[in-house]
Amino acid sequence: MTGIKPRDAGIPTDYEDGHRAARLLDPGLADRYIAHTTMGDPAADALMEELAPLPRVKVRGYIEAAMNREEGALSDAPQAIREFFDLKTRQPDWLDLASHGPAARLFFRENRLALGGLLGGVLVEGFSTNIAKSFIITGRLRDQGVRRLQQNNRHVTEIFLPGGLERNGDGWKLSVRLCLVHAQIRYLLKHSPEWDGEAWGTPLSAAHMGFAITAFSARLLKHMEKLGAAVSDPEERESFMAVWRYTGYLMGVPETLLFEDEADALRIFRIGLTCEPPPDFESIVMANALINSAPLVLGMDTPEERRDLRKYVYGISRALIGDGLADALRYPKSSTLGVLPWFRAQDRFARILDNVVPRRFRNRRLDDFTGLLEASLFEQGGITYGLPDHVYAEESSRW
């Protein structure tokens, strides 16, 4: 692919300038990233096409039965469902589930800082790309935004729980569920007059999925470090990356853009971000909506509490992502001088107290884990497997 010309290659017009800039840094990876902007997930997309004529209640039942391996309930299901789940059940040669233990230790030891890095850093950086256009058109954060964020937290929590990424684990099921949800949204957007394929490529493209996984893994580690998390153990870092690599595989990231290790993930993130156009209106709306949703996710009731937390989160987020991106996303003006050192000092002080007063440590860890669960969506009756049936979230059935 080296040396391709933007117009000859059918590059989405929004990416032409970024592609040229990225090729100066790494021409091979830049070409690879751009090629994936016009790709989806062939297996999941083909399944959505086949399921499209069926009643939604039947589709939901088939997916639930396949997830839970209830063969009797699949007797009249399309063969494509069995083939898709057979494909997902096959483990790649590089997978070593036994190596995921250190990642669980890291995540649950530092879960408060991990969720802080997700909210203030990773998700904001993700929304700075053209992926925000999919969210704005569908209204996925505008309508039921808190529920969507809680679902995101639930997914992250489950993949790190022991056994979560085994075939019957909820982390596995939620990852495959996301693969199907993304495929269905791609199907709906591709049939929507609002989606400009010539300019933007494929909705929720393979490029965006590959980019997102690098953000949730390698970039999250960087943000956690800035917040003061203890992430220096090489075994824990490698394990953390391994959990996200398999999660990305289950979510449909093609191996042609799936990172191999932390260094490779950071390269893909850097080149992908260079290929992406500057943050537009949609990115600005999504990033600020995300920050403003934080008090609601945490269940804060009074206007004063919400206002104070928003200001605090804006400050932390600006310090994590940098003034350049924060200004591009129209964050409120503020100084980041001393923000992260003060945050780390508070965290260190809390850890010192934990060592002095062991009972306090046990209580705080319980509070942290309880807070993590409260910020996640655990619906009565377990995981639901419905799919959106309308391009606009407010007109779709609940899923």
N, C-alpha and C positions, 0 to 999 in steps of 0.2 A: 504493500500500500504506500510505501514511501514515495514522495514526490507527487501525490495526487493533487489535482487542482480543484479548488472549491466548487466552482460551477459544474465542472465535468463530473465530479463525484456525487453530485446531488446533495451536497451538504446543506442542512437547514440554514436558511439565510441568517438567522440570529447568531449562528456560531462561526461565521466566516472570519470575522476579525479575531475572535479568540483563538480559533484554530491556527491562524497565521502566527500569532504571538506564541502559542504553545509549541509550535514546530521549531521555534528558535531554541527552545529548552530541551525538548525530547521529541524529535519528529516521529519516531515509531510509535510511541505511546500516544502522542497527540492524534495521529491518524487512527489508531485503534479506538480511542475514546469517541472520536467523531463518528466512526463507523457504527458504534453501538447506539448513537442517538436516534437511529432509524430502525432499531430492533426492539422487539418486546421479549416475550418468553414464548417461543414457538409451541411448546407442549401445553402450557396453561392457556394460551390464546386459542389454540385449536379446540380445547375442551370447552371454553366459553362459547365458541361459535356453535358447537354441537348442542350445548345445553340451552341456548337462547330461546328456542321455541317451546321449551317445557315450562309448566307452571312452576312458579318460584317455590312453592311449598314442597313440590317433589324434588327439586334441585337441592334444597336444604336437607331433605331427608336422605338423599343419596350421599351427599358429602358427609353428613354426620355418620352414616353407616360405614362409609369407607374409612373415615378417620378412626372409628372404633372397631374396625375389622368385623363388622356384623354382616357376614356373607349372606345370611338369609334375607336381609332387607335389600340386597342388591340383585335379587333374582331377575328383576325386570329393568335394571339400570342399563344405560348405554355402556357398551364395552369400553368406550373411551375413558370412563371414570376408573375402571379397574386398571387400564393401561397407565393412566396418569399416576395413580397411587403405587403401582408396581415400580414405576420409574423413580418416584420419590423414596421408596423403601430401599432401593439399591444404594449401598453405601460406597462413596468414592474410595479409591485405593489409599488416599492419604489420610483418611479419617482414623483417629485414635481416641475413642470416647474416654478411655481411662486417663488420658492426659488432661482432661477438663477439670479435675479436682482443684488444682491450685487457683484456677480462675474463680471458682466459687468462693474460696477463702478470700481472695482479693476483693471481689464484688461485695460480699456481705460484710466484710470488715469495714469497707469504705463506702457503703451504700448511700449514705447521706451526700458525700462528695460526688459520687457517681451520678446521682440524680441531679445534683447542682450543675455538673458539667454537661449533662444531657440538655437540661432546660436552657441554661445560659450560654452554652457554646455550640454543641453538636446540632441541635434542632434549628437554631438560628442560622448557622452556617449552611445547613441543608436548604433552608428556605431562601437563601440568597441566590440560589440557582433557579433555572427555569422550571424546576419541579413545582415551584409555587403556583405556576399557572394552572396546573391540574387541580390544586386545592382550592384556588379562587373560583374557578368555573364550577366545580362540584359543590363548593360551600362546605367542605368537610370539617373545617375548623370554625366556620361561621355558625353552622347549625350543629348542636350537640358537641361543641368544641371540647368541653371538659371531659365528656365521655370518651372522645377519641384520644385525648392525652392520657387518660387513665388506662385505656386499652394498650397504649404504647408502653406505659410503665409496667403493666401486667406481663406483656411479652418479654421485656428485658429481664424482669424478675424470674420468670419461668425458665428461660434458657440457662440461667446460672444455677438453678436448684439442682442438687444431685439427681442424676437420672433424667433431667428435664429434656435432653436432646436424644434420649433413646426413643425407639419407635412408638412406644405407648406413653411417652412423657408429654406433659402439656406444652413444654417448650417446643417440641417437635411439631405438635398439632397446631400451635399458634403460628409458627413459622410458615407451615404449608398453607394455613388459612390465609395469611397475608399474601402469599403468592397468588392464591385464587382471587382474593379481593382486588389486588392490583390488576390482574388480568381482566376481571369484570369491569373495573373502572376504565381500563384501556379500551375495552369493547364499546362502552357507552360513549366515551369521549371521541373515539374514531368515527362514531355515527352522529356526532353533534356538529352543527354548523359553526359552533364557537371555537372549535379546535382548528388552528392554522398549521397543518402538517408541513407545508412548504417552509414556514419560518421556524417551527419548533420541533419538527421531527415526530417521533412516536410518543404518545402520552405515557408517562411513567416508564420511560425507555430503559433498556438494559444499561445504558450509560448512567442514568440517574440511580438505578438500583445498585450498580457497582460503586458509584461515588458514595452513596448513603452508607454502605457497609464499611467503607474506609473511615467515614466520619464517626460511626458508632463504635469503631474499634480503636484505631491508632489515634485519631484526634481526641477521642474521649480520654484515653490515657494521658495525653498532653494536658488537657484541661484539668483532669484530676490532680496531676502533678502541680499545676499552678495553684490549685486550691489547697494544697498541702497534704494530699493523700500519699501514703507510703506505697509506692508502686515500683520500687527499685529492684525487686527480686526478679532476675531474668526468667526463672521458671514460671512465675506467676504471670509475667507479661506475655510470654510465649503461649501459655495456656489461655489467657484472655483473648489473644488474637485467634487461637484455634477455635474457641467457642464461636466467635463471630464469623470465622471463615465458613464453618459448617452451617451456621444460621443463614448466611448469605446464599450458600448453595441450595438450601431448602427453599429459600424465598425466590429462587429462580435466577439469581445472578449467574450468567454463563461463565464457565471456567476461563474463557478468553479474556474476561475482565475481572476475574475474582483474584484478589491479592493472594500472595504466597506467604508473606510474613509482614512484620510491622514496617520495615523499611520500604517494601513494595507498596504497602497501603498508603504510606505518606507520599510516595511518588505519584500514585494514581490520584490522590486527593489534590496535590499541587497542580498537576497537569489538567485534571478535570476542571478545577476551579478557574484555571487560566482559559480553558476553552469556553467556559460559560460566559454569556453576556453579562454586563454590569447589572446589579440589582435594579429591577423595574418596579412599577407600581405594585404588582402582585407580591413581590418579595417584601416590600415595605409593609404592606398590610398584614401579611402572614407573620412576619417576625414580631411586629408590635402586638398583634392579637395573641401570639404565643406568650409574650411576657405578661400581658394583661390577664391571661387565663390562670396564671400561677396562683393568685390568692383564692380563686374559685376551686382549683384542684385540691388545695390544702384546706378547704372548708372555712375560710375566713368570712365572717358575717358582717362586721361593721365597716363602713366606708373608710374610717381612719386606719384600721388594720390593713385593708386592701391597698390604700394609697401608700402607706409606709412600706409595705412589702414590694409593691411595684417599683418604687424608687430604689429600694435596696437591690432588687433583681436587675434592674437596668444598669446600676453601677457595676455589679459583678459581671454581668454579660459584656458590657463595654470593655472591661479590663481583660476578659478572656478573648474576645474576638478582635480587639484592637480598634483604635479610633477611626481608622479609614473605613472599615466595613460598618461600624456603628453609625458613622455620619451618613454613609450611603443609604442606610436603612432608616434614616431620620430619627435616631434615638434622641431623647432629650439631652441637651448639652450638659456635660458634667466632667469633672476632673477624675482621672483614675489614679492620681498620685496617692500611693499608700493604701489603695483599696485592697489589693490582694495580700500585701504583708499584714494588714490589720486582720483580715479574714483568717489567714494562717495562724497568726498569733492567738486569736480567740480559740481556734481549734486545738492548738498545742496546749494552751492553758487547760482546756477541758480534758485533754488526754492526761496531763499531769495530775489533775484532780482524780481522774479515774484510777491512776496508779496508787495514789495516796489513800483513796477511799474505795476499795474493791466493790462494795455494795453499790456505790454510785455508778461504777462502770457497768455492772450487770444491768442496772435500771436504765442507764442511757442506751445501752445496746438494744435492750428490749424496746425502748421508746423509738429508737431509730428504725428498727425492723417493723414495729407496729405502724410507724408513720409511712414507711415504704408501702406496706400493704394497704393502708388507708388511701394513699395516693394512686393506687392501682384499682382496676375494675375487676372485682370478683362478683359476678352476677349469680344470683340464686339459680340453681339448676346447672351450673357449670358453663363451659364455653359454648357460645352459640355459633352456628355455621351458616347463617343467612348471608346473602350477598346483596349489595345495592341493586335495585331494579329501576332506578331512574338516575339520569346524569346529575340532577340537582338533589342534594342531600335532603332538603326540606320536603321534597316530593317523593322520596324513596321510602319504601317500607323500612321499619327498624331492623337493623342488622348488627 
